[in-house]
């Protein structure tokens, strides 16, 4: 358009020199053309187009064309001016973007980091990927906690938080499941056949199944074939026993109690196990079965066919009553025979050394879990006069499957309720159908009963209530946190030094474990078990149970564990808008310390979680 206008202006000037009086409004043949700025100025000066015979004085026309040419100059440079303005605006936006990135990096954690930590499911991240705003259920209490942490930051750390409150009683118990007592009967010379086990679930459920299988094989005088791990659409991990544990160490450690082989003899491999009636599912034997149940149901099949295959084998063997030797065998399997594969130990050693800023083994736990991948001397370049960094490991059980299954509400309003309901319909249809037929319990009542998973915010309030300083290094274990930054904001506000294995290991160091959730979970297991303090948010979690049991067995009174009572905590948090911070601290501390008392395993309780019993440990005095 500018080009056309400029041509027309030149034409007009030439025409004026030849025939000044000849001008017509109908001379513009470009219909719909926007009037040029020079034409607008002529109009404003009172020079109007008249009839066909009206004429415009040549002096006015020349003046109008002058203004038109000047305006055409500006029009021809509009694009350049616009580009300059756009460039400056882009620089401003880039500056703002870089500031946002740097700020977010300081948080040291993001939903994408956490999602790579465990269960991967397309439905898991829908809520996380939305533009997030902080979700806080206890804003007033959170403000009190933040203020207290700021004040406490300048005070010397004189707390005993890093020590067990009942150290003397705890240190009296020492590991001895690998010792042969006077009642040790040894391995039976009789071999009734071979025991196959296909364990389901994740790494922690499979670990329990393996040790239960060892005990059952000994009970039935059978040879155990190294268990297989079933592939699950939930865990999406094809890892087998040898990918996670050391096979030869497992076989050699248990050789005095039970025969273990890597595969069936060739003459049995062609058998159709199901056709001959040797396939045993969870429907064939009750949960928490007694030894007598296995002898009555399984032994005749084993003696007849020479082989039995347990498919699933989840929680099939009860804890009590059980003969002393079988119980000890379970403990020996869990605490001595199952050593992680070297590549897992090596990666875990790197992870732990980077939190502590030293690769020196500090405890019996380190030696058991990290193997030969610890050094006798600190990392090069480290100041020998400085103490290694202490760290707290936190296992947050706040994945979307856990949250949805609980039927609780977590302050996310209608959007949260709709998303969790949609997730339940897809993943827990049985729960949805049951809710239709029974009277449902309200989310508020479930929280009161202690049935709701603790949120990251609640975990942060417990830690600050106990007195952990803002500078505390926290290793976060667990799968993708539901709600991502919206949920994590309250925790990172109180404790910014939050790290995960994805923060501590390089992409190349993590590469061998990608798409193997069980092997990634093994790294979490080791980092939690070797931590100076371990905090859990769900005592029913298999990982938390096994880690806490491992710390009891090898800890010798130097491995405090924080296990909140969710029912008591719910009652306390109900007063969040009125309670003083000092009172909150007193009640939280009392709740945790009461749980840390040294107790002997109760009847029917898991030896994997509570190994303080004479079958697993020895008491010095």
ChimeraX attribute file (.defattr): number of C-alpha atoms within 10 A of each C-alpha:
attribute: neighborCount
match mode: 1-to-1
recipient: residues
	/A:1	11
	/A:2	14
	/A:3	11
	/A:4	10
	/A:5	19
	/A:6	19
	/A:7	11
	/A:8	13
	/A:9	21
	/A:10	13
	/A:11	11
	/A:12	17
	/A:13	18
	/A:14	11
	/A:15	15
	/A:16	19
	/A:17	11
	/A:18	10
	/A:19	10
	/A:20	18
	/A:21	16
	/A:22	15
	/A:23	21
	/A:24	15
	/A:25	13
	/A:26	10
	/A:27	8
	/A:28	10
	/A:29	8
	/A:30	9
	/A:31	6
	/A:32	7
	/A:33	11
	/A:34	10
	/A:35	9
	/A:36	17
	/A:37	19
	/A:38	22
	/A:39	18
	/A:40	14
	/A:41	16
	/A:42	19
	/A:43	13
	/A:44	10
	/A:45	11
	/A:46	8
	/A:47	16
	/A:48	13
	/A:49	15
	/A:50	12
	/A:51	10
	/A:52	12
	/A:53	9
	/A:54	14
	/A:55	15
	/A:56	17
	/A:57	14
	/A:58	18
	/A:59	11
	/A:60	13
	/A:61	21
	/A:62	17
	/A:63	15
	/A:64	22
	/A:65	23
	/A:66	15
	/A:67	17
	/A:68	21
	/A:69	19
	/A:70	12
	/A:71	16
	/A:72	20
	/A:73	12
	/A:74	12
	/A:75	16
	/A:76	14
	/A:77	10
	/A:78	11
	/A:79	11
	/A:80	11
	/A:81	13
	/A:82	11
	/A:83	11
	/A:84	11
	/A:85	11
	/A:86	12
	/A:87	12
	/A:88	12
	/A:89	12
	/A:90	12
	/A:91	11
	/A:92	11
	/A:93	12
	/A:94	12
	/A:95	11
	/A:96	11
	/A:97	12
	/A:98	11
	/A:99	12
	/A:100	11
	/A:101	10
	/A:102	10
	/A:103	11
	/A:104	12
	/A:105	11
	/A:106	12
	/A:107	18
	/A:108	15
	/A:109	23
	/A:110	17
	/A:111	20
	/A:112	15
	/A:113	18
	/A:114	22
	/A:115	21
	/A:116	18
	/A:117	23
	/A:118	22
	/A:119	24
	/A:120	17
	/A:121	15
	/A:122	7
	/A:123	14
	/A:124	19
	/A:125	19
	/A:126	12
	/A:127	18
	/A:128	20
	/A:129	13
	/A:130	11
	/A:131	8
	/A:132	14
	/A:133	11
	/A:134	14
	/A:135	19
	/A:136	20
	/A:137	17
	/A:138	18
	/A:139	14
	/A:140	13
	/A:141	20
	/A:142	23
	/A:143	15
	/A:144	15
	/A:145	23
	/A:146	18
	/A:147	13
	/A:148	19
	/A:149	20
	/A:150	13
	/A:151	12
	/A:152	15
	/A:153	13
	/A:154	9
	/A:155	9
	/A:156	7
	/A:157	12
	/A:158	6
	/A:159	11
	/A:160	10
	/A:161	14
	/A:162	17
	/A:163	15
	/A:164	22
	/A:165	18
	/A:166	15
	/A:167	17
	/A:168	13
	/A:169	17
	/A:170	23
	/A:171	20
	/A:172	14
	/A:173	25
	/A:174	19
	/A:175	21
	/A:176	20
	/A:177	25
	/A:178	18
	/A:179	13
	/A:180	13
	/A:181	11
	/A:182	6
	/A:183	8
	/A:184	13
	/A:185	11
	/A:186	13
	/A:187	15
	/A:188	15
	/A:189	7
	/A:190	10
	/A:191	16
	/A:192	20
	/A:193	20
	/A:194	26
	/A:195	26
	/A:196	24
	/A:197	22
	/A:198	19
	/A:199	24
	/A:200	18
	/A:201	20
	/A:202	21
	/A:203	25
	/A:204	20
	/A:205	17
	/A:206	23
	/A:207	22
	/A:208	20
	/A:209	25
	/A:210	27
	/A:211	22
	/A:212	25
	/A:213	26
	/A:214	27
	/A:215	26
	/A:216	22
	/A:217	25
	/A:218	21
	/A:219	19
	/A:220	23
	/A:221	23
	/A:222	27
	/A:223	22
	/A:224	27
	/A:225	21
	/A:226	24
	/A:227	24
	/A:228	18
	/A:229	24
	/A:230	19
	/A:231	17
	/A:232	12
	/A:233	10
	/A:234	13
	/A:235	18
	/A:236	17
	/A:237	20
	/A:238	14
	/A:239	18
	/A:240	15
	/A:241	19
	/A:242	14
	/A:243	17
	/A:244	21
	/A:245	21
	/A:246	16
	/A:247	20
	/A:248	13
	/A:249	16
	/A:250	17
	/A:251	19
	/A:252	13
	/A:253	16
	/A:254	19
	/A:255	13
	/A:256	14
	/A:257	20
	/A:258	24
	/A:259	21
	/A:260	23
	/A:261	16
	/A:262	12
	/A:263	14
	/A:264	17
	/A:265	11
	/A:266	8
	/A:267	7
	/A:268	14
	/A:269	10
	/A:270	9
	/A:271	12
	/A:272	11
	/A:273	16
	/A:274	11
	/A:275	8
	/A:276	13
	/A:277	15
	/A:278	21
	/A:279	17
	/A:280	21
	/A:281	15
	/A:282	14
	/A:283	8
	/A:284	11
	/A:285	18
	/A:286	15
	/A:287	14
	/A:288	15
	/A:289	16
	/A:290	17
	/A:291	20
	/A:292	11
	/A:293	14
	/A:294	18
	/A:295	15
	/A:296	10
	/A:297	13
	/A:298	18
	/A:299	20
	/A:300	14
	/A:301	20
	/A:302	22
	/A:303	16
	/A:304	14
	/A:305	17
	/A:306	17
	/A:307	25
	/A:308	25
	/A:309	20
	/A:310	22
	/A:311	18
	/A:312	20
	/A:313	25
	/A:314	21
	/A:315	16
	/A:316	21
	/A:317	22
	/A:318	17
	/A:319	21
	/A:320	16
	/A:321	12
	/A:322	16
	/A:323	12
	/A:324	13
	/A:325	22
	/A:326	21
	/A:327	22
	/A:328	26
	/A:329	23
	/A:330	26
	/A:331	26
	/A:332	23
	/A:333	24
	/A:334	22
	/A:335	24
	/A:336	18
	/A:337	23
	/A:338	22
	/A:339	21
	/A:340	25
	/A:341	20
	/A:342	17
	/A:343	16
	/A:344	22
	/A:345	23
	/A:346	18
	/A:347	20
	/A:348	24
	/A:349	25
	/A:350	20
	/A:351	25
	/A:352	25
	/A:353	20
	/A:354	15
	/A:355	21
	/A:356	17
	/A:357	17
	/A:358	22
	/A:359	22
	/A:360	18
	/A:361	20
	/A:362	14
	/A:363	13
	/A:364	14
	/A:365	21
	/A:366	22
	/A:367	14
	/A:368	17
	/A:369	23
	/A:370	26
	/A:371	17
	/A:372	14
	/A:373	19
	/A:374	21
	/A:375	13
	/A:376	9
	/A:377	11
	/A:378	17
	/A:379	15
	/A:380	9
	/A:381	6
	/A:382	12
	/A:383	10
	/A:384	12
	/A:385	6
	/A:386	7
	/A:387	11
	/A:388	18
	/A:389	14
	/A:390	15
	/A:391	22
	/A:392	25
	/A:393	26
	/A:394	27
	/A:395	23
	/A:396	23
	/A:397	27
	/A:398	23
	/A:399	20
	/A:400	24
	/A:401	18
	/A:402	13
	/A:403	21
	/A:404	23
	/A:405	17
	/A:406	16
	/A:407	21
	/A:408	20
	/A:409	19
	/A:410	19
	/A:411	12
	/A:412	15
	/A:413	10
	/A:414	10
	/A:415	10
	/A:416	16
	/A:417	17
	/A:418	11
	/A:419	15
	/A:420	21
	/A:421	16
	/A:422	14
	/A:423	18
	/A:424	20
	/A:425	14
	/A:426	11
	/A:427	15
	/A:428	15
	/A:429	12
	/A:430	11
	/A:431	13
	/A:432	15
	/A:433	11
	/A:434	11
	/A:435	12
	/A:436	9
	/A:437	8
	/A:438	8
	/A:439	8
	/A:440	10
	/A:441	11
	/A:442	12
	/A:443	16
	/A:444	12
	/A:445	12
	/A:446	17
	/A:447	23
	/A:448	17
	/A:449	14
	/A:450	16
	/A:451	17
	/A:452	25
	/A:453	20
	/A:454	23
	/A:455	23
	/A:456	23
	/A:457	22
	/A:458	21
	/A:459	20
	/A:460	23
	/A:461	25
	/A:462	23
	/A:463	24
	/A:464	23
	/A:465	21
	/A:466	22
	/A:467	20
	/A:468	22
	/A:469	21
	/A:470	21
	/A:471	13
	/A:472	17
	/A:473	20
	/A:474	22
	/A:475	24
	/A:476	22
	/A:477	25
	/A:478	23
	/A:479	23
	/A:480	27
	/A:481	29
	/A:482	27
	/A:483	25
	/A:484	24
	/A:485	24
	/A:486	20
	/A:487	24
	/A:488	23
	/A:489	22
	/A:490	27
	/A:491	21
	/A:492	20
	/A:493	16
	/A:494	25
	/A:495	22
	/A:496	19
	/A:497	18
	/A:498	21
	/A:499	19
	/A:500	21
	/A:501	24
	/A:502	16
	/A:503	14
	/A:504	17
	/A:505	16
	/A:506	11
	/A:507	11
	/A:508	8
	/A:509	15
	/A:510	14
	/A:511	11
	/A:512	14
	/A:513	17
	/A:514	14
	/A:515	18
	/A:516	18
	/A:517	24
	/A:518	25
	/A:519	24
	/A:520	25
	/A:521	21
	/A:522	21
	/A:523	24
	/A:524	25
	/A:525	24
	/A:526	24
	/A:527	31
	/A:528	28
	/A:529	28
	/A:530	27
	/A:531	25
	/A:532	20
	/A:533	23
	/A:534	26
	/A:535	25
	/A:536	25
	/A:537	24
	/A:538	22
	/A:539	18
	/A:540	10
	/A:541	15
	/A:542	18
	/A:543	27
	/A:544	27
	/A:545	18
	/A:546	24
	/A:547	25
	/A:548	27
	/A:549	22
	/A:550	24
	/A:551	26
	/A:552	28
	/A:553	28
	/A:554	22
	/A:555	22
	/A:556	21
	/A:557	22
	/A:558	21
	/A:559	24
	/A:560	25
	/A:561	27
	/A:562	21
	/A:563	20
	/A:564	22
	/A:565	17
	/A:566	20
	/A:567	15
	/A:568	15
	/A:569	19
	/A:570	21
	/A:571	14
	/A:572	15
	/A:573	17
	/A:574	13
	/A:575	13
	/A:576	18
	/A:577	11
	/A:578	10
	/A:579	14
	/A:580	12
	/A:581	17
	/A:582	11
	/A:583	11
	/A:584	20
	/A:585	19
	/A:586	12
	/A:587	15
	/A:588	22
	/A:589	16
	/A:590	12
	/A:591	18
	/A:592	17
	/A:593	18
	/A:594	12
	/A:595	14
	/A:596	18
	/A:597	14
	/A:598	19
	/A:599	12
	/A:600	11
	/A:601	15
	/A:602	12
	/A:603	9
	/A:604	12
	/A:605	13
	/A:606	16
	/A:607	21
	/A:608	24
	/A:609	21
	/A:610	21
	/A:611	26
	/A:612	24
	/A:613	17
	/A:614	16
	/A:615	21
	/A:616	27
	/A:617	22
	/A:618	16
	/A:619	15
	/A:620	9
	/A:621	7
